Amino acid sequence: MRNLSKNAGRDYQYRKAEIQGNAGYGYGYGGFYGGGSVAGATTSTYRQETAVLQSNELAVLTVLEEKTAEIRKKMTLKYQVEF
């Protein structure tokens, strides 16, 4: 879980830097070219990384619950006591 959180933070920082690096350039007839809102893109990126992190954490917890249930079942059969 710690590694998932750590990697999500790194992914967010990488994507944030990439967005800021591609923020656009120059002036033209219509004003600013490219990029759009860096703040909006950064917020969107943060939300995406948070959603991915939550999904991965849920998957880990689901596997953990399944494995715990398997162990309880095996122990109950072996020792004839409810765990």
PDB file as gemmi writes it, atoms N, CA and C in Angstrom:
CRYST1    1.000    1.000    1.000  90.00  90.00  90.00 P 1                      
ATOM      1  N   MET A   1       0.828  -1.178   0.000  1.00  0.00           N  
ATOM      2  CA  MET A   1       0.000   0.000   0.000  1.00  0.00           C  
ATOM      3  C   MET A   1       0.880   1.253   0.000  1.00  0.00           C  
ATOM      4  N   ARG A   2       1.930   1.184   0.802  1.00  0.00           N  
ATOM      5  CA  ARG A   2       2.839   2.337   0.872  1.00  0.00           C  
ATOM      6  C   ARG A   2       3.465   2.590  -0.492  1.00  0.00           C  
ATOM      7  N   ASN A   3       3.878   1.520  -1.159  1.00  0.00           N  
ATOM      8  CA  ASN A   3       4.507   1.674  -2.479  1.00  0.00           C  
ATOM      9  C   ASN A   3       3.518   2.202  -3.513  1.00  0.00           C  
ATOM     10  N   LEU A   4       2.258   1.770  -3.433  1.00  0.00           N  
ATOM     11  CA  LEU A   4       1.252   2.293  -4.364  1.00  0.00           C  
ATOM     12  C   LEU A   4       1.108   3.801  -4.194  1.00  0.00           C  
ATOM     13  N   SER A   5       1.023   4.223  -2.945  1.00  0.00           N  
ATOM     14  CA  SER A   5       0.874   5.651  -2.657  1.00  0.00           C  
ATOM     15  C   SER A   5       2.101   6.435  -3.112  1.00  0.00           C  
ATOM     16  N   LYS A   6       3.269   5.879  -2.835  1.00  0.00           N  
ATOM     17  CA  LYS A   6       4.528   6.528  -3.211  1.00  0.00           C  
ATOM     18  C   LYS A   6       4.626   6.675  -4.739  1.00  0.00           C  
ATOM     19  N   ASN A   7       4.283   5.609  -5.452  1.00  0.00           N  
ATOM     20  CA  ASN A   7       4.363   5.639  -6.918  1.00  0.00           C  
ATOM     21  C   ASN A   7       3.315   6.564  -7.519  1.00  0.00           C  
ATOM     22  N   ALA A   8       2.131   6.633  -6.919  1.00  0.00           N  
ATOM     23  CA  ALA A   8       1.099   7.547  -7.427  1.00  0.00           C  
ATOM     24  C   ALA A   8       1.572   8.985  -7.294  1.00  0.00           C  
ATOM     25  N   GLY A   9       2.226   9.308  -6.192  1.00  0.00           N  
ATOM     26  CA  GLY A   9       2.771  10.651  -6.006  1.00  0.00           C  
ATOM     27  C   GLY A   9       3.828  10.979  -7.039  1.00  0.00           C  
ATOM     28  N   ARG A  10       4.679  10.016  -7.324  1.00  0.00           N  
ATOM     29  CA  ARG A  10       5.719  10.227  -8.342  1.00  0.00           C  
ATOM     30  C   ARG A  10       5.111  10.387  -9.723  1.00  0.00           C  
ATOM     31  N   ASP A  11       4.114   9.560 -10.046  1.00  0.00           N  
ATOM     32  CA  ASP A  11       3.449   9.667 -11.343  1.00  0.00           C  
ATOM     33  C   ASP A  11       2.815  11.042 -11.507  1.00  0.00           C  
ATOM     34  N   TYR A  12       2.169  11.508 -10.426  1.00  0.00           N  
ATOM     35  CA  TYR A  12       1.536  12.825 -10.475  1.00  0.00           C  
ATOM     36  C   TYR A  12       2.576  13.916 -10.713  1.00  0.00           C  
ATOM     37  N   GLN A  13       3.682  13.871  -9.992  1.00  0.00           N  
ATOM     38  CA  GLN A  13       4.725  14.897 -10.151  1.00  0.00           C  
ATOM     39  C   GLN A  13       5.292  14.876 -11.570  1.00  0.00           C  
ATOM     40  N   TYR A  14       5.497  13.688 -12.118  1.00  0.00           N  
ATOM     41  CA  TYR A  14       6.013  13.556 -13.478  1.00  0.00           C  
ATOM     42  C   TYR A  14       5.029  14.158 -14.480  1.00  0.00           C  
ATOM     43  N   ARG A  15       3.760  13.774 -14.350  1.00  0.00           N  
ATOM     44  CA  ARG A  15       2.752  14.284 -15.288  1.00  0.00           C  
ATOM     45  C   ARG A  15       2.550  15.782 -15.128  1.00  0.00           C  
ATOM     46  N   LYS A  16       2.625  16.282 -13.904  1.00  0.00           N  
ATOM     47  CA  LYS A  16       2.477  17.715 -13.645  1.00  0.00           C  
ATOM     48  C   LYS A  16       3.606  18.490 -14.329  1.00  0.00           C  
ATOM     49  N   ALA A  17       4.839  17.987 -14.192  1.00  0.00           N  
ATOM     50  CA  ALA A  17       5.985  18.637 -14.828  1.00  0.00           C  
ATOM     51  C   ALA A  17       5.841  18.611 -16.350  1.00  0.00           C  
ATOM     52  N   GLU A  18       5.313  17.511 -16.867  1.00  0.00           N  
ATOM     53  CA  GLU A  18       5.113  17.389 -18.306  1.00  0.00           C  
ATOM     54  C   GLU A  18       4.088  18.410 -18.792  1.00  0.00           C  
ATOM     55  N   ILE A  19       3.022  18.591 -18.032  1.00  0.00           N  
ATOM     56  CA  ILE A  19       1.985  19.571 -18.396  1.00  0.00           C  
ATOM     57  C   ILE A  19       2.564  20.979 -18.391  1.00  0.00           C  
ATOM     58  N   GLN A  20       3.299  21.306 -17.339  1.00  0.00           N  
ATOM     59  CA  GLN A  20       3.866  22.642 -17.230  1.00  0.00           C  
ATOM     60  C   GLN A  20       4.902  22.895 -18.311  1.00  0.00           C  
ATOM     61  N   GLY A  21       5.594  21.843 -18.739  1.00  0.00           N  
ATOM     62  CA  GLY A  21       6.579  21.982 -19.804  1.00  0.00           C  
ATOM     63  C   GLY A  21       5.936  22.218 -21.161  1.00  0.00           C  
ATOM     64  N   ASN A  22       4.691  21.770 -21.315  1.00  0.00           N  
ATOM     65  CA  ASN A  22       3.975  21.922 -22.582  1.00  0.00           C  
ATOM     66  C   ASN A  22       2.884  22.984 -22.483  1.00  0.00           C  
ATOM     67  N   ALA A  23       3.119  24.009 -21.708  1.00  0.00           N  
ATOM     68  CA  ALA A  23       2.080  24.993 -21.408  1.00  0.00           C  
ATOM     69  C   ALA A  23       1.724  25.887 -22.589  1.00  0.00           C  
ATOM     70  N   GLY A  24       2.472  25.880 -23.624  1.00  0.00           N  
ATOM     71  CA  GLY A  24       2.156  26.731 -24.769  1.00  0.00           C  
ATOM     72  C   GLY A  24       3.241  27.774 -24.973  1.00  0.00           C  
ATOM     73  N   TYR A  25       3.069  28.575 -26.006  1.00  0.00           N  
ATOM     74  CA  TYR A  25       4.112  29.541 -26.326  1.00  0.00           C  
ATOM     75  C   TYR A  25       3.547  30.682 -27.158  1.00  0.00           C  
ATOM     76  N   GLY A  26       4.188  31.809 -27.081  1.00  0.00           N  
ATOM     77  CA  GLY A  26       3.988  32.930 -27.995  1.00  0.00           C  
ATOM     78  C   GLY A  26       2.610  33.557 -28.012  1.00  0.00           C  
ATOM     79  N   TYR A  27       2.511  34.575 -28.852  1.00  0.00           N  
ATOM     80  CA  TYR A  27       1.260  35.299 -29.048  1.00  0.00           C  
ATOM     81  C   TYR A  27       0.945  35.299 -30.527  1.00  0.00           C  
ATOM     82  N   GLY A  28      -0.302  35.343 -30.841  1.00  0.00           N  
ATOM     83  CA  GLY A  28      -0.693  35.370 -32.235  1.00  0.00           C  
ATOM     84  C   GLY A  28      -1.973  36.161 -32.386  1.00  0.00           C  
ATOM     85  N   TYR A  29      -2.614  35.969 -33.481  1.00  0.00           N  
ATOM     86  CA  TYR A  29      -3.841  36.716 -33.757  1.00  0.00           C  
ATOM     87  C   TYR A  29      -4.883  36.505 -32.659  1.00  0.00           C  
ATOM     88  N   GLY A  30      -5.035  35.267 -32.215  1.00  0.00           N  
ATOM     89  CA  GLY A  30      -6.041  34.953 -31.201  1.00  0.00           C  
ATOM     90  C   GLY A  30      -5.494  35.012 -29.794  1.00  0.00           C  
ATOM     91  N   GLY A  31      -4.249  35.357 -29.618  1.00  0.00           N  
ATOM     92  CA  GLY A  31      -3.657  35.392 -28.283  1.00  0.00           C  
ATOM     93  C   GLY A  31      -2.690  34.251 -28.079  1.00  0.00           C  
ATOM     94  N   PHE A  32      -2.838  33.549 -26.999  1.00  0.00           N  
ATOM     95  CA  PHE A  32      -1.893  32.512 -26.574  1.00  0.00           C  
ATOM     96  C   PHE A  32      -2.110  31.227 -27.366  1.00  0.00           C  
ATOM     97  N   TYR A  33      -1.015  30.619 -27.863  1.00  0.00           N  
ATOM     98  CA  TYR A  33      -1.100  29.352 -28.588  1.00  0.00           C  
ATOM     99  C   TYR A  33      -0.907  28.177 -27.637  1.00  0.00           C  
ATOM    100  N   GLY A  34      -1.680  27.145 -27.845  1.00  0.00           N  
ATOM    101  CA  GLY A  34      -1.450  25.867 -27.161  1.00  0.00           C  
ATOM    102  C   GLY A  34      -1.734  25.896 -25.677  1.00  0.00           C  
ATOM    103  N   GLY A  35      -1.512  24.765 -25.078  1.00  0.00           N  
ATOM    104  CA  GLY A  35      -1.534  24.648 -23.631  1.00  0.00           C  
ATOM    105  C   GLY A  35      -2.883  24.662 -22.974  1.00  0.00           C  
ATOM    106  N   GLY A  36      -3.559  25.728 -22.996  1.00  0.00           N  
ATOM    107  CA  GLY A  36      -4.791  25.849 -22.250  1.00  0.00           C  
ATOM    108  C   GLY A  36      -4.487  26.173 -20.802  1.00  0.00           C  
ATOM    109  N   SER A  37      -5.329  25.759 -19.913  1.00  0.00           N  
ATOM    110  CA  SER A  37      -5.174  26.053 -18.495  1.00  0.00           C  
ATOM    111  C   SER A  37      -4.266  25.030 -17.832  1.00  0.00           C  
ATOM    112  N   VAL A  38      -3.100  25.469 -17.394  1.00  0.00           N  
ATOM    113  CA  VAL A  38      -2.171  24.579 -16.695  1.00  0.00           C  
ATOM    114  C   VAL A  38      -2.778  24.149 -15.366  1.00  0.00           C  
ATOM    115  N   ALA A  39      -3.422  25.080 -14.662  1.00  0.00           N  
ATOM    116  CA  ALA A  39      -4.036  24.752 -13.366  1.00  0.00           C  
ATOM    117  C   ALA A  39      -5.135  23.713 -13.545  1.00  0.00           C  
ATOM    118  N   GLY A  40      -5.945  23.858 -14.560  1.00  0.00           N  
ATOM    119  CA  GLY A  40      -7.017  22.889 -14.816  1.00  0.00           C  
ATOM    120  C   GLY A  40      -6.472  21.522 -15.177  1.00  0.00           C  
ATOM    121  N   ALA A  41      -5.443  21.494 -16.003  1.00  0.00           N  
ATOM    122  CA  ALA A  41      -4.832  20.223 -16.389  1.00  0.00           C  
ATOM    123  C   ALA A  41      -4.159  19.564 -15.196  1.00  0.00           C  
ATOM    124  N   THR A  42      -3.540  20.364 -14.332  1.00  0.00           N  
ATOM    125  CA  THR A  42      -2.879  19.825 -13.152  1.00  0.00           C  
ATOM    126  C   THR A  42      -3.908  19.231 -12.205  1.00  0.00           C  
ATOM    127  N   THR A  43      -5.020  19.911 -12.008  1.00  0.00           N  
ATOM    128  CA  THR A  43      -6.086  19.399 -11.149  1.00  0.00           C  
ATOM    129  C   THR A  43      -6.651  18.101 -11.711  1.00  0.00           C  
ATOM    130  N   SER A  44      -6.866  18.078 -13.003  1.00  0.00           N  
ATOM    131  CA  SER A  44      -7.371  16.874 -13.658  1.00  0.00           C  
ATOM    132  C   SER A  44      -6.397  15.714 -13.485  1.00  0.00           C  
ATOM    133  N   THR A  45      -5.122  15.991 -13.652  1.00  0.00           N  
ATOM    134  CA  THR A  45      -4.090  14.963 -13.484  1.00  0.00           C  
ATOM    135  C   THR A  45      -4.086  14.433 -12.056  1.00  0.00           C  
ATOM    136  N   TYR A  46      -4.203  15.332 -11.090  1.00  0.00           N  
ATOM    137  CA  TYR A  46      -4.229  14.929  -9.687  1.00  0.00           C  
ATOM    138  C   TYR A  46      -5.421  14.010  -9.424  1.00  0.00           C  
ATOM    139  N   ARG A  47      -6.575  14.362  -9.953  1.00  0.00           N  
ATOM    140  CA  ARG A  47      -7.767  13.538  -9.762  1.00  0.00           C  
ATOM    141  C   ARG A  47      -7.614  12.171 -10.412  1.00  0.00           C  
ATOM    142  N   GLN A  48      -7.004  12.137 -11.590  1.00  0.00           N  
ATOM    143  CA  GLN A  48      -6.785  10.861 -12.263  1.00  0.00           C  
ATOM    144  C   GLN A  48      -5.857   9.965 -11.449  1.00  0.00           C  
ATOM    145  N   GLU A  49      -4.761  10.526 -10.966  1.00  0.00           N  
ATOM    146  CA  GLU A  49      -3.813   9.733 -10.173  1.00  0.00           C  
ATOM    147  C   GLU A  49      -4.452   9.258  -8.869  1.00  0.00           C  
ATOM    148  N   THR A  50      -5.282  10.102  -8.267  1.00  0.00           N  
ATOM    149  CA  THR A  50      -5.971   9.717  -7.042  1.00  0.00           C  
ATOM    150  C   THR A  50      -6.931   8.563  -7.318  1.00  0.00           C  
ATOM    151  N   ALA A  51      -7.646   8.622  -8.430  1.00  0.00           N  
ATOM    152  CA  ALA A  51      -8.578   7.551  -8.793  1.00  0.00           C  
ATOM    153  C   ALA A  51      -7.840   6.243  -9.047  1.00  0.00           C  
ATOM    154  N   VAL A  52      -6.718   6.315  -9.732  1.00  0.00           N  
ATOM    155  CA  VAL A  52      -5.914   5.117  -9.993  1.00  0.00           C  
ATOM    156  C   VAL A  52      -5.403   4.529  -8.682  1.00  0.00           C  
ATOM    157  N   LEU A  53      -4.927   5.385  -7.793  1.00  0.00           N  
ATOM    158  CA  LEU A  53      -4.439   4.932  -6.493  1.00  0.00           C  
ATOM    159  C   LEU A  53      -5.550   4.245  -5.710  1.00  0.00           C  
ATOM    160  N   GLN A  54      -6.724   4.838  -5.658  1.00  0.00           N  
ATOM    161  CA  GLN A  54      -7.837   4.239  -4.929  1.00  0.00           C  
ATOM    162  C   GLN A  54      -8.233   2.901  -5.527  1.00  0.00           C  
ATOM    163  N   SER A  55      -8.223   2.805  -6.834  1.00  0.00           N  
ATOM    164  CA  SER A  55      -8.549   1.550  -7.509  1.00  0.00           C  
ATOM    165  C   SER A  55      -7.527   0.470  -7.159  1.00  0.00           C  
ATOM    166  N   ASN A  56      -6.245   0.823  -7.185  1.00  0.00           N  
ATOM    167  CA  ASN A  56      -5.195  -0.137  -6.860  1.00  0.00           C  
ATOM    168  C   ASN A  56      -5.259  -0.562  -5.399  1.00  0.00           C  
ATOM    169  N   GLU A  57      -5.540   0.376  -4.508  1.00  0.00           N  
ATOM    170  CA  GLU A  57      -5.661   0.033  -3.091  1.00  0.00           C  
ATOM    171  C   GLU A  57      -6.841  -0.909  -2.870  1.00  0.00           C  
ATOM    172  N   LEU A  58      -7.943  -0.671  -3.549  1.00  0.00           N  
ATOM    173  CA  LEU A  58      -9.105  -1.541  -3.434  1.00  0.00           C  
ATOM    174  C   LEU A  58      -8.766  -2.950  -3.918  1.00  0.00           C  
ATOM    175  N   ALA A  59      -8.022  -3.045  -5.008  1.00  0.00           N  
ATOM    176  CA  ALA A  59      -7.626  -4.353  -5.531  1.00  0.00           C  
ATOM    177  C   ALA A  59      -6.748  -5.096  -4.514  1.00  0.00           C  
ATOM    178  N   VAL A  60      -5.822  -4.395  -3.883  1.00  0.00           N  
ATOM    179  CA  VAL A  60      -4.950  -5.011  -2.884  1.00  0.00           C  
ATOM    180  C   VAL A  60      -5.771  -5.493  -1.695  1.00  0.00           C  
ATOM    181  N   LEU A  61      -6.680  -4.671  -1.217  1.00  0.00           N  
ATOM    182  CA  LEU A  61      -7.516  -5.062  -0.083  1.00  0.00           C  
ATOM    183  C   LEU A  61      -8.411  -6.248  -0.425  1.00  0.00           C  
ATOM    184  N   THR A  62      -8.915  -6.304  -1.636  1.00  0.00           N  
ATOM    185  CA  THR A  62      -9.751  -7.417  -2.066  1.00  0.00           C  
ATOM    186  C   THR A  62      -8.959  -8.722  -2.054  1.00  0.00           C  
ATOM    187  N   VAL A  63      -7.756  -8.698  -2.588  1.00  0.00           N  
ATOM    188  CA  VAL A  63      -6.906  -9.889  -2.594  1.00  0.00           C  
ATOM    189  C   VAL A  63      -6.573 -10.305  -1.162  1.00  0.00           C  
ATOM    190  N   LEU A  64      -6.276  -9.337  -0.309  1.00  0.00           N  
ATOM    191  CA  LEU A  64      -5.969  -9.620   1.090  1.00  0.00           C  
ATOM    192  C   LEU A  64      -7.150 -10.291   1.788  1.00  0.00           C  
ATOM    193  N   GLU A  65      -8.356  -9.794   1.560  1.00  0.00           N  
ATOM    194  CA  GLU A  65      -9.546 -10.395   2.154  1.00  0.00           C  
ATOM    195  C   GLU A  65      -9.773 -11.809   1.645  1.00  0.00           C  
ATOM    196  N   GLU A  66      -9.540 -12.040   0.351  1.00  0.00           N  
ATOM    197  CA  GLU A  66      -9.702 -13.376  -0.217  1.00  0.00           C  
ATOM    198  C   GLU A  66      -8.712 -14.360   0.395  1.00  0.00           C  
ATOM    199  N   LYS A  67      -7.456 -13.935   0.514  1.00  0.00           N  
ATOM    200  CA  LYS A  67      -6.427 -14.805   1.095  1.00  0.00           C  
ATOM    201  C   LYS A  67      -6.711 -15.099   2.563  1.00  0.00           C  
ATOM    202  N   THR A  68      -7.200 -14.094   3.295  1.00  0.00           N  
ATOM    203  CA  THR A  68      -7.540 -14.290   4.706  1.00  0.00           C  
ATOM    204  C   THR A  68      -8.676 -15.296   4.831  1.00  0.00           C  
ATOM    205  N   ALA A  69      -9.671 -15.204   3.976  1.00  0.00           N  
ATOM    206  CA  ALA A  69     -10.791 -16.148   3.998  1.00  0.00           C  
ATOM    207  C   ALA A  69     -10.315 -17.564   3.696  1.00  0.00           C  
ATOM    208  N   GLU A  70      -9.389 -17.711   2.750  1.00  0.00           N  
ATOM    209  CA  GLU A  70      -8.840 -19.035   2.425  1.00  0.00           C  
ATOM    210  C   GLU A  70      -8.116 -19.639   3.627  1.00  0.00           C  
ATOM    211  N   ILE A  71      -7.322 -18.833   4.297  1.00  0.00           N  
ATOM    212  CA  ILE A  71      -6.575 -19.318   5.463  1.00  0.00           C  
ATOM    213  C   ILE A  71      -7.536 -19.714   6.581  1.00  0.00           C  
ATOM    214  N   ARG A  72      -8.558 -18.886   6.821  1.00  0.00           N  
ATOM    215  CA  ARG A  72      -9.555 -19.224   7.854  1.00  0.00           C  
ATOM    216  C   ARG A  72     -10.233 -20.554   7.551  1.00  0.00           C  
ATOM    217  N   LYS A  73     -10.584 -20.748   6.287  1.00  0.00           N  
ATOM    218  CA  LYS A  73     -11.254 -21.982   5.894  1.00  0.00           C  
ATOM    219  C   LYS A  73     -10.347 -23.190   6.140  1.00  0.00           C  
ATOM    220  N   LYS A  74      -9.084 -23.081   5.733  1.00  0.00           N  
ATOM    221  CA  LYS A  74      -8.134 -24.185   5.934  1.00  0.00           C  
ATOM    222  C   LYS A  74      -7.919 -24.476   7.410  1.00  0.00           C  
ATOM    223  N   MET A  75      -7.793 -23.412   8.215  1.00  0.00           N  
ATOM    224  CA  MET A  75      -7.570 -23.605   9.645  1.00  0.00           C  
ATOM    225  C   MET A  75      -8.805 -24.215  10.320  1.00  0.00           C  
ATOM    226  N   THR A  76      -9.997 -23.791   9.885  1.00  0.00           N  
ATOM    227  CA  THR A  76     -11.229 -24.339  10.449  1.00  0.00           C  
ATOM    228  C   THR A  76     -11.340 -25.823  10.140  1.00  0.00           C  
ATOM    229  N   LEU A  77     -11.029 -26.210   8.911  1.00  0.00           N  
ATOM    230  CA  LEU A  77     -11.063 -27.630   8.550  1.00  0.00           C  
ATOM    231  C   LEU A  77     -10.019 -28.440   9.309  1.00  0.00           C  
ATOM    232  N   LYS A  78      -8.839 -27.881   9.468  1.00  0.00           N  
ATOM    233  CA  LYS A  78      -7.749 -28.597  10.129  1.00  0.00           C  
ATOM    234  C   LYS A  78      -7.984 -28.746  11.623  1.00  0.00           C  
ATOM    235  N   TYR A  79      -8.403 -27.677  12.299  1.00  0.00           N  
ATOM    236  CA  TYR A  79      -8.494 -27.690  13.760  1.00  0.00           C  
ATOM    237  C   TYR A  79      -9.922 -27.842  14.282  1.00  0.00           C  
ATOM    238  N   GLN A  80     -10.919 -27.897  13.387  1.00  0.00           N  
ATOM    239  CA  GLN A  80     -12.319 -28.053  13.764  1.00  0.00           C  
ATOM    240  C   GLN A  80     -12.780 -26.961  14.745  1.00  0.00           C  
ATOM    241  N   VAL A  81     -12.247 -25.764  14.589  1.00  0.00           N  
ATOM    242  CA  VAL A  81     -12.615 -24.605  15.397  1.00  0.00           C  
ATOM    243  C   VAL A  81     -12.836 -23.448  14.432  1.00  0.00           C  
ATOM    244  N   GLU A  82     -13.900 -22.676  14.689  1.00  0.00           N  
ATOM    245  CA  GLU A  82     -14.203 -21.533  13.820  1.00  0.00           C  
ATOM    246  C   GLU A  82     -13.200 -20.395  14.065  1.00  0.00           C  
ATOM    247  N   PHE A  83     -12.577 -19.923  12.988  1.00  0.00           N  
ATOM    248  CA  PHE A  83     -11.631 -18.814  13.092  1.00  0.00           C  
ATOM    249  C   PHE A  83     -12.220 -17.575  12.486  1.00  0.00           C  
TER     250      PHE A  83                                                      
END                                                                             
